[in-house]
């Protein structure tokens, strides 16, 4: 019985040391997640916002829905996209995903 109490008394100082290691590991995990997940996502969002603000008439774009077209009119909150012939579709600016000129030239 004394042997069990003696083992329990010796284990307590190690538990205090493990608590600080736990905090260090949690902080390290957060730092890794920030640099590999959060920061790149913020960078992509910033680039996409810049792209949407710089849209101009004549730009070839792809929408979130996968529609390819050429911008015919740009307003504050939406763009008019020529899809084919006389077909024009109005999209919210947040629906424009990327520039399609490099995608079309790759084919």
Helices and strands as residue ranges (DSSP letters): H 2-33, I 34-38, H 39-53, E 60-63, E 68-74, E 78-84, E 87-92, G 93-95, E 96-99, H 101-106
